[in-house]
Amino acid sequence: MKTGIELITEERKRQIEKEGWTPEHDDLHDRGQLADAGAYYALTEETIDFVNDSWGNDRCLHIWPFNLNWLKRTPENRIKELSKAGALIAAEIDRINRI
């Protein structure tokens, strides 16, 4: 069984190699968008339901900083969602370190 760090590393590698989200591309997102996207993937279904029920339908989508076509949730696979979240947070950390 792979560790969380291994899964996050694999997801970050996939984001770079398959999606083309290179460090140069990440540097264009200079208002915390990568962290916001990671935060969205980290939300539980219960939290999403609570926010949407309390504040209005699809209110959680306001957290997502990119075009909705790029939102690829996998609520049936929590580990995959957390791997995406971790990879996006790692990308944001790397972006800040490059400044």
Secondary structure, 3 states (H helix, E strand, C coil): CCCHHHHHHHHHHHHHHCCCCCHHHHCCCCCCHHHHHHHHHHCCHHHHHHHHHHHCCCHHHHCCCCCHHHCCCCCCCHHHHHHHHHHHHHHHHHHHHHC
